[in-house]
Amino acid sequence: MITTNFHTHTVFCDGKNTPEEMVLAAIEKGFTALGFSGHSYFEPEKDINMSIDDQKEYINQIESLKTKYRDKIKIFCGIEQDYYSEPPLFSYEYKIGSVHNILKDGRFLDTDWSAERTKNTVENVYGGDFDSFAEDYFEVVSDVLNKTKADIIGHIDLISKFNEQNGYGESERYLKAAEKAVKKLIPYGKPFEINTGAMARGAKSIPYPSPSILKIIKENGGKIIFSSDCHDKDFLDFAFDKAVLLAKSVGFKEHGILTDDGIKYISL
């Protein structure tokens, strides 16, 4: 049973609930630890991430909650650091490194906004070739730890969010691009998320990464950490049972949890 989540969004960015509402929900679910990871500031999507002033209040609130609920749950204050964001101006206990856009020919192309927008990008920018879009995306992903200095690799195949709706699959080219990124990231020793966020929002029937990419991660000695990428307190542990079964089916026997001494690994 997974009783932790370290990828949590609140009203400070694009989440539905306040930090305290998230903490209370986590306690009710029997969680032992909860990590907050508000979106870093990124100008093209400034309405759904944290400004500098937001981050100050975000940190203050979470620090207050740590004291208020210290006898009931361990709380961590982190940030989801986007590849294209400037380095954080504040000190965070951990960072999730993520790629939500790619920069091509001077414009940002988002990867997870909507099925329609993804399809338009594929059709109008890549001439209908989804694999070319994916190759550009995974090339950026391969550099995410070098750029963000993160502790956790966020939803490595986020570009697949709307594949089920748009009918895109995992071709040989797609998986080769993903494998190249995985192999570049493995030496950093940081865990890859098994992330159920898109399932909670009805976009996918399986977690990130896909079983094929998760197998590549396992075969190359990668590590995992479970995450619900939570934007709604009711979904803090969404589909964790399915995520655990997937991890075990690929051969994983341990998963990461955040502690005061960094990430440590415990048995599944």
PESUL-V849123 format. One record per pair of residues at least 12 apart in sequence whose C-alpha atoms are under 10 Angstrom apart, sorted by the first residue. I is the first residue (numbers start at 0). J is the second residue. D is the distance in whole Angstrom. If there is no record, write none. Layout:
BEGIN
I|J|D + I|J|D
END
This chain:
BEGIN
0|236|10 + 0|239|8 + 0|240|7 + 0|243|8 + 0|267|8 + 1|29|10 + 1|30|8 + 1|31|9 + 1|225|8 + 1|226|9 + 1|236|8 + 1|239|7 + 1|240|8 + 1|242|10 + 1|243|8 + 1|254|9 + 1|256|10 + 1|267|8 + 2|25|9 + 2|26|10 + 2|28|8 + 2|29|7 + 2|30|4 + 2|31|6 + 2|32|7 + 2|33|9 + 2|225|10 + 2|235|10 + 2|236|8 + 2|239|9 + 2|256|10 + 3|25|8 + 3|28|10 + 3|29|9 + 3|30|6 + 3|31|6 + 3|32|5 + 3|33|6 + 3|34|8 + 3|72|10 + 3|73|9 + 3|224|10 + 3|225|8 + 3|226|8 + 3|227|9 + 3|235|9 + 3|236|8 + 3|255|10 + 3|256|7 + 3|257|9 + 4|25|9 + 4|30|8 + 4|31|9 + 4|32|7 + 4|33|5 + 4|34|6 + 4|35|9 + 4|224|9 + 4|225|7 + 4|226|5 + 4|227|7 + 4|228|8 + 4|229|8 + 4|235|7 + 4|236|8 + 4|256|8 + 4|257|9 + 5|32|8 + 5|33|6 + 5|34|4 + 5|35|6 + 5|36|7 + 5|74|9 + 5|75|8 + 5|76|9 + 5|77|8 + 5|78|10 + 5|79|10 + 5|93|9 + 5|94|10 + 5|95|9 + 5|151|10 + 5|192|10 + 5|224|9 + 5|225|8 + 5|226|6 + 5|227|8 + 5|228|8 + 5|229|9 + 5|235|10 + 5|256|8 + 5|257|8 + 6|33|8 + 6|34|6 + 6|35|6 + 6|36|5 + 6|37|8 + 6|77|9 + 6|78|9 + 6|79|8 + 6|94|10 + 6|95|8 + 6|151|10 + 6|153|9 + 6|192|9 + 6|194|9 + 6|196|9 + 6|225|9 + 6|226|6 + 6|227|7 + 6|228|5 + 6|229|6 + 6|230|9 + 6|235|9 + 7|21|8 + 7|33|8 + 7|34|6 + 7|35|5 + 7|36|5 + 7|37|7 + 7|38|10 + 7|76|10 + 7|77|9 + 7|78|9 + 7|79|9 + 7|196|10 + 7|226|8 + 7|227|8 + 7|228|6 + 7|229|5 + 7|230|6 + 7|231|9 + 7|232|9 + 7|235|8 + 8|21|9 + 8|34|9 + 8|35|6 + 8|36|6 + 8|37|5 + 8|38|8 + 8|48|10 + 8|78|9 + 8|79|9 + 8|228|7 + 8|229|6 + 8|230|5 + 8|231|8 + 8|232|9 + 9|21|8 + 9|35|8 + 9|36|9 + 9|37|7 + 9|38|9 + 9|48|10 + 9|57|9 + 9|229|8 + 9|230|6 + 9|231|8 + 9|232|9 + 10|37|9 + 10|47|9 + 10|48|9 + 10|49|9 + 10|57|10 + 10|230|9 + 10|231|10 + 11|37|7 + 11|38|9 + 11|47|8 + 11|48|7 + 11|49|6 + 11|50|9 + 11|53|6 + 11|54|8 + 11|56|9 + 11|57|7 + 12|36|10 + 12|37|6 + 12|38|6 + 12|39|9 + 12|40|9 + 12|45|9 + 12|46|8 + 12|47|5 + 12|48|4 + 12|49|5 + 12|50|9 + 12|53|9 + 12|54|10 + 12|57|10 + 12|230|9 + 13|37|8 + 13|38|8 + 13|46|8 + 13|47|5 + 13|48|7 + 13|49|9 + 13|230|7 + 13|231|10 + 14|37|9 + 14|38|10 + 14|47|9 + 14|48|10 + 14|228|10 + 14|229|8 + 14|230|4 + 14|231|6 + 14|232|9 + 15|229|9 + 15|230|6 + 15|231|5 + 15|232|8 + 16|229|10 + 16|230|7 + 16|231|6 + 16|232|7 + 16|233|10 + 17|57|10 + 17|60|10 + 17|231|10 + 17|232|9 + 18|35|8 + 18|57|8 + 18|60|7 + 18|61|7 + 18|64|8 + 18|232|9 + 19|60|8 + 19|61|8 + 19|63|10 + 19|64|7 + 19|67|10 + 19|68|10 + 20|231|10 + 20|232|7 + 21|33|9 + 21|35|9 + 21|229|9 + 21|230|9 + 21|231|8 + 21|232|5 + 21|233|9 + 21|234|10 + 21|235|8 + 22|34|9 + 22|35|10 + 22|61|10 + 22|64|8 + 22|65|10 + 22|68|8 + 22|71|10 + 22|72|8 + 22|73|10 + 22|74|8 + 22|232|9 + 23|68|9 + 23|71|10 + 23|72|10 + 23|232|9 + 24|231|10 + 24|232|6 + 24|233|7 + 24|234|9 + 24|235|8 + 25|71|10 + 25|72|8 + 25|232|8 + 25|233|9 + 25|234|10 + 25|235|7 + 25|236|9 + 26|68|9 + 26|71|7 + 26|72|7 + 26|73|10 + 28|233|10 + 28|235|9 + 28|236|8 + 29|71|9 + 29|72|9 + 30|71|9 + 30|72|7 + 30|73|9 + 30|235|9 + 30|236|9 + 31|71|8 + 31|72|5 + 31|73|6 + 31|74|9 + 32|71|9 + 32|72|5 + 32|73|4 + 32|74|6 + 32|75|8 + 32|256|9 + 32|257|8 + 32|258|9 + 33|72|7 + 33|73|6 + 33|74|5 + 33|75|6 + 33|76|9 + 33|235|9 + 33|256|10 + 33|257|9 + 34|61|10 + 34|73|8 + 34|74|6 + 34|75|4 + 34|76|6 + 34|77|7 + 34|78|9 + 34|92|9 + 34|93|9 + 34|257|8 + 35|57|9 + 35|58|10 + 35|61|8 + 35|74|8 + 35|75|6 + 35|76|5 + 35|77|5 + 35|78|7 + 35|79|9 + 35|92|10 + 35|93|9 + 35|94|10 + 35|228|10 + 35|229|9 + 36|75|9 + 36|76|7 + 36|77|5 + 36|78|4 + 36|79|5 + 36|80|9 + 36|91|9 + 36|92|10 + 36|93|8 + 36|94|7 + 36|95|7 + 36|228|9 + 36|229|10 + 37|49|7 + 37|53|10 + 37|54|8 + 37|57|8 + 37|58|10 + 37|76|9 + 37|77|7 + 37|78|5 + 37|79|6 + 37|80|8 + 37|94|10 + 37|95|10 + 38|50|9 + 38|54|9 + 38|77|9 + 38|78|6 + 38|79|5 + 38|80|6 + 38|81|7 + 38|84|10 + 38|95|9 + 38|97|10 + 39|51|9 + 39|54|9 + 39|78|6 + 39|79|6 + 39|80|5 + 39|81|6 + 39|82|9 + 39|83|9 + 39|84|6 + 39|85|8 + 39|86|9 + 39|87|7 + 39|94|10 + 40|53|10 + 40|54|9 + 40|79|10 + 40|80|8 + 40|81|8 + 40|83|9 + 40|84|6 + 40|85|8 + 40|86|9 + 40|87|9 + 41|80|9 + 41|81|8 + 41|82|9 + 41|83|7 + 41|84|5 + 41|85|8 + 42|83|9 + 42|84|8 + 42|85|10 + 43|100|10 + 43|106|10 + 43|107|8 + 43|109|10 + 44|109|10 + 48|79|10 + 49|78|10 + 51|87|9 + 51|88|8 + 51|89|9 + 54|78|9 + 54|87|10 + 54|88|9 + 54|89|8 + 55|88|10 + 55|89|8 + 57|76|9 + 58|76|7 + 58|77|9 + 58|89|9 + 58|90|9 + 58|91|9 + 59|76|10 + 60|76|10 + 61|74|8 + 61|75|8 + 61|76|6 + 61|77|10 + 62|74|9 + 62|75|9 + 62|76|8 + 73|257|10 + 73|258|9 + 73|259|9 + 74|257|10 + 74|258|10 + 75|91|9 + 75|92|7 + 75|93|8 + 75|257|8 + 75|258|9 + 75|259|9 + 76|90|9 + 76|91|6 + 76|92|6 + 76|93|7 + 76|94|9 + 77|90|9 + 77|91|5 + 77|92|5 + 77|93|5 + 77|94|6 + 77|95|8 + 78|90|10 + 78|91|7 + 78|92|8 + 78|93|7 + 78|94|5 + 78|95|6 + 78|96|9 + 78|149|9 + 79|93|9 + 79|94|6 + 79|95|5 + 79|96|6 + 79|97|7 + 79|98|10 + 79|147|10 + 79|149|9 + 79|151|9 + 79|152|10 + 79|153|8 + 80|93|10 + 80|94|6 + 80|95|6 + 80|96|5 + 80|97|6 + 80|98|9 + 80|143|9 + 80|146|10 + 80|147|6 + 80|148|9 + 80|149|7 + 80|153|9 + 81|94|10 + 81|95|8 + 81|96|6 + 81|97|5 + 81|98|6 + 81|99|7 + 81|100|9 + 81|143|8 + 81|146|9 + 81|147|7 + 81|149|10 + 81|153|10 + 82|96|7 + 82|97|6 + 82|98|5 + 82|99|8 + 82|100|8 + 82|101|9 + 82|139|8 + 82|140|8 + 82|142|9 + 82|143|6 + 82|144|9 + 82|145|10 + 82|146|7 + 82|147|6 + 82|148|10 + 83|97|9 + 83|98|8 + 83|99|9 + 83|100|8 + 83|101|8 + 83|102|9 + 83|107|10 + 83|143|9 + 83|146|9 + 83|147|9 + 84|98|10 + 84|146|10 + 84|147|9 + 85|146|10 + 85|147|9 + 86|146|9 + 86|147|7 + 86|148|9 + 87|147|9 + 92|150|10 + 92|257|10 + 92|258|10 + 92|259|9 + 92|261|9 + 93|148|10 + 93|149|7 + 93|150|6 + 93|151|8 + 93|257|9 + 93|261|8 + 93|262|10 + 94|147|8 + 94|148|8 + 94|149|5 + 94|150|5 + 94|151|7 + 94|152|9 + 94|153|10 + 95|143|10 + 95|144|9 + 95|147|8 + 95|148|9 + 95|149|5 + 95|150|6 + 95|151|5 + 95|152|6 + 95|153|6 + 95|154|10 + 95|190|10 + 95|191|10 + 95|192|9 + 96|140|9 + 96|142|10 + 96|143|6 + 96|144|6 + 96|145|10 + 96|146|9 + 96|147|6 + 96|148|7 + 96|149|5 + 96|150|7 + 96|151|6 + 96|152|5 + 96|153|6 + 96|154|9 + 96|155|9 + 96|191|10 + 97|139|10 + 97|140|8 + 97|143|7 + 97|144|9 + 97|147|8 + 97|149|9 + 97|151|9 + 97|152|7 + 97|153|5 + 97|154|7 + 97|155|8 + 97|157|9 + 98|110|8 + 98|111|10 + 98|136|8 + 98|137|9 + 98|139|7 + 98|140|6 + 98|141|10 + 98|142|10 + 98|143|7 + 98|152|10 + 98|153|8 + 98|154|8 + 98|155|8 + 98|156|9 + 98|157|8 + 98|158|9 + 99|111|7 + 99|112|9 + 99|136|9 + 99|140|10 + 99|153|10 + 99|154|9 + 99|157|7 + 99|158|8 + 100|112|10 + 100|136|8 + 100|139|9 + 100|157|10 + 100|158|9 + 101|132|9 + 101|135|7 + 101|136|6 + 101|137|10 + 101|138|9 + 101|139|7 + 101|140|9 + 102|135|9 + 102|136|9 + 102|139|9 + 103|124|9 + 103|135|9 + 104|124|10 + 108|120|7 + 108|124|9 + 108|132|10 + 108|136|10 + 109|136|10 + 109|158|9 + 110|132|9 + 110|133|10 + 110|136|8 + 110|156|10 + 110|157|7 + 110|158|5 + 110|159|8 + 110|160|8 + 110|161|9 + 111|157|7 + 111|158|6 + 111|159|8 + 111|160|6 + 111|161|7 + 111|197|9 + 111|202|10 + 112|158|10 + 112|160|9 + 112|161|9 + 113|160|9 + 113|161|7 + 113|164|10 + 113|202|9 + 114|159|10 + 114|160|8 + 114|161|5 + 114|162|8 + 114|163|9 + 114|164|7 + 114|165|7 + 114|202|9 + 115|161|9 + 115|164|9 + 115|165|8 + 116|161|10 + 117|129|9 + 117|132|10 + 117|158|9 + 117|159|10 + 117|160|9 + 117|161|8 + 117|162|9 + 117|165|8 + 118|161|9 + 118|162|9 + 118|164|10 + 118|165|7 + 118|166|10 + 118|167|10 + 120|132|8 + 121|133|10 + 128|167|10 + 129|158|10 + 129|162|10 + 129|167|7 + 129|168|9 + 129|169|10 + 129|170|10 + 129|173|9 + 130|167|9 + 130|168|9 + 130|169|8 + 130|170|8 + 130|171|9 + 130|172|6 + 130|173|6 + 130|174|9 + 130|176|9 + 131|172|9 + 131|173|8 + 131|176|10 + 132|158|9 + 132|173|9 + 133|156|9 + 133|157|10 + 133|158|7 + 133|159|9 + 133|169|10 + 133|172|9 + 133|173|6 + 133|174|9 + 133|176|7 + 133|177|8 + 134|172|8 + 134|173|7 + 134|174|9 + 134|175|9 + 134|176|5 + 134|177|8 + 134|179|10 + 134|180|10 + 135|176|9 + 136|155|10 + 136|156|9 + 136|157|9 + 136|158|7 + 136|176|9 + 136|177|9 + 136|180|10 + 137|155|8 + 137|156|8 + 137|157|10 + 137|158|9 + 137|173|9 + 137|174|10 + 137|175|10 + 137|176|6 + 137|177|6 + 137|178|9 + 137|179|8 + 137|180|6 + 137|181|9 + 138|176|7 + 138|177|9 + 138|179|8 + 138|180|7 + 138|183|10 + 139|180|8 + 140|152|9 + 140|153|10 + 140|154|10 + 140|155|7 + 140|156|9 + 140|157|10 + 140|177|9 + 140|179|10 + 140|180|6 + 140|181|9 + 140|183|9 + 140|184|9 + 141|155|9 + 141|176|9 + 141|177|9 + 141|178|10 + 141|179|7 + 141|180|4 + 141|181|7 + 141|182|8 + 141|183|6 + 141|184|6 + 141|185|10 + 142|180|8 + 142|183|8 + 142|184|8 + 143|155|10 + 143|180|10 + 143|183|10 + 143|184|8 + 144|183|10 + 144|184|7 + 144|187|8 + 144|189|9 + 145|183|10 + 145|184|9 + 145|187|9 + 148|187|10 + 149|187|10 + 149|189|8 + 150|187|9 + 150|188|9 + 150|189|6 + 150|190|8 + 150|191|9 + 150|257|10 + 150|261|9 + 150|262|8 + 151|188|9 + 151|189|6 + 151|190|5 + 151|191|6 + 151|192|7 + 151|222|10 + 151|223|9 + 151|224|8 + 151|255|10 + 151|262|9 + 152|184|9 + 152|189|7 + 152|190|6 + 152|191|5 + 152|192|6 + 152|193|10 + 152|223|9 + 152|224|9 + 153|190|9 + 153|191|7 + 153|192|6 + 153|193|9 + 153|194|8 + 153|207|9 + 153|208|10 + 153|224|10 + 153|226|9 + 153|228|9 + 154|191|8 + 154|192|6 + 154|193|7 + 154|194|6 + 154|195|9 + 154|196|9 + 154|197|10 + 154|206|9 + 154|207|6 + 154|208|7 + 154|226|9 + 154|228|9 + 155|177|8 + 155|180|9 + 155|181|9 + 155|191|7 + 155|192|8 + 155|193|9 + 155|194|9 + 155|207|7 + 155|208|6 + 155|209|9 + 155|212|9 + 155|213|10 + 156|177|8 + 156|206|10 + 156|207|6 + 156|208|6 + 156|209|8 + 156|212|8 + 157|194|10 + 157|197|9 + 157|206|10 + 157|207|7 + 157|208|8 + 158|207|10 + 159|197|10 + 159|202|10 + 159|203|9 + 159|207|8 + 159|208|9 + 159|209|9 + 160|196|10 + 160|197|7 + 160|198|9 + 160|201|10 + 160|202|6 + 160|203|6 + 160|204|10 + 160|205|10 + 160|206|9 + 160|207|8 + 161|197|9 + 161|202|6 + 161|203|7 + 162|202|9 + 162|203|8 + 163|202|8 + 163|203|7 + 163|204|8 + 164|202|8 + 164|203|9 + 169|209|9 + 169|211|9 + 169|212|10 + 174|211|8 + 174|212|7 + 174|215|9 + 175|212|10 + 177|211|10 + 177|212|7 + 177|215|9 + 177|216|10 + 178|211|10 + 178|212|7 + 178|213|10 + 178|214|10 + 178|215|6 + 178|216|8 + 178|219|9 + 179|215|10 + 181|212|8 + 181|213|10 + 181|215|8 + 181|216|6 + 181|219|8 + 181|221|8 + 182|215|9 + 182|216|8 + 182|219|7 + 182|220|9 + 182|221|9 + 184|216|10 + 184|221|9 + 185|216|8 + 185|219|7 + 185|220|7 + 185|221|6 + 185|222|8 + 186|219|10 + 186|220|9 + 186|221|9 + 187|221|10 + 188|220|9 + 188|221|7 + 188|222|8 + 189|221|8 + 189|222|7 + 189|223|8 + 189|224|9 + 189|255|10 + 189|262|9 + 190|216|10 + 190|221|7 + 190|222|5 + 190|223|5 + 190|224|6 + 190|225|9 + 190|254|8 + 190|255|7 + 190|256|10 + 190|262|9 + 190|264|10 + 191|207|10 + 191|208|9 + 191|213|9 + 191|216|8 + 191|221|7 + 191|222|6 + 191|223|5 + 191|224|6 + 191|225|9 + 191|226|10 + 191|254|10 + 191|255|9 + 192|206|9 + 192|207|7 + 192|208|8 + 192|213|10 + 192|222|9 + 192|223|6 + 192|224|5 + 192|225|6 + 192|226|6 + 192|227|9 + 192|228|9 + 192|254|10 + 192|255|9 + 193|205|10 + 193|206|6 + 193|207|6 + 193|208|6 + 193|209|9 + 193|213|8 + 193|223|7 + 193|224|6 + 193|225|5 + 193|226|6 + 193|227|8 + 193|228|10 + 193|239|9 + 193|242|7 + 193|243|9 + 193|245|9 + 193|246|8 + 193|254|10 + 194|206|5 + 194|207|5 + 194|208|7 + 194|209|10 + 194|223|10 + 194|224|8 + 194|225|6 + 194|226|5 + 194|227|5 + 194|228|6 + 194|229|10 + 194|237|10 + 194|238|9 + 194|239|9 + 194|242|8 + 195|207|7 + 195|208|9 + 195|225|8 + 195|226|6 + 195|227|5 + 195|228|7 + 195|229|9 + 195|234|9 + 195|235|10 + 195|236|9 + 195|237|7 + 195|238|6 + 195|239|7 + 195|241|9 + 195|242|7 + 196|226|8 + 196|227|5 + 196|228|5 + 196|229|6 + 196|230|8 + 196|231|10 + 196|234|9 + 196|235|9 + 196|236|10 + 196|237|8 + 196|238|9 + 197|227|9 + 197|228|8 + 197|229|10 + 198|227|9 + 198|228|10 + 198|234|10 + 198|237|8 + 198|238|8 + 199|227|8 + 199|228|9 + 199|229|8 + 199|230|9 + 199|231|9 + 199|233|10 + 199|234|7 + 199|235|9 + 199|236|9 + 199|237|6 + 199|238|8 + 200|229|10 + 200|230|9 + 200|231|10 + 200|234|9 + 200|237|10 + 204|238|10 + 205|238|9 + 205|241|8 + 205|242|8 + 205|245|9 + 206|226|10 + 206|227|9 + 206|238|9 + 206|239|9 + 206|241|8 + 206|242|7 + 206|245|9 + 207|226|10 + 207|242|9 + 209|245|9 + 210|245|7 + 210|246|9 + 210|248|9 + 210|249|8 + 211|249|9 + 213|245|9 + 213|246|8 + 213|249|7 + 213|250|10 + 213|251|10 + 214|245|10 + 214|246|9 + 214|248|9 + 214|249|6 + 214|250|8 + 214|251|9 + 215|249|9 + 216|249|10 + 217|246|9 + 217|249|7 + 217|250|7 + 217|251|7 + 218|249|9 + 218|250|9 + 220|251|10 + 221|251|9 + 222|251|8 + 222|252|10 + 222|253|8 + 222|254|7 + 222|255|8 + 222|264|9 + 223|246|8 + 223|251|8 + 223|252|10 + 223|253|8 + 223|254|5 + 223|255|6 + 223|256|9 + 223|264|9 + 224|246|10 + 224|253|9 + 224|254|5 + 224|255|5 + 224|256|7 + 224|257|9 + 224|262|9 + 224|263|10 + 224|264|9 + 225|239|8 + 225|242|8 + 225|243|8 + 225|246|10 + 225|254|7 + 225|255|7 + 225|256|8 + 226|238|10 + 226|239|8 + 226|242|9 + 227|239|8 + 227|242|10 + 243|267|8 + 244|267|10 + 246|267|9 + 247|267|8 + 251|266|9 + 251|267|8 + 252|264|10 + 252|265|8 + 252|266|6 + 252|267|5 + 253|265|5 + 253|266|4 + 253|267|5 + 254|266|7 + 254|267|6 + 255|267|10
END
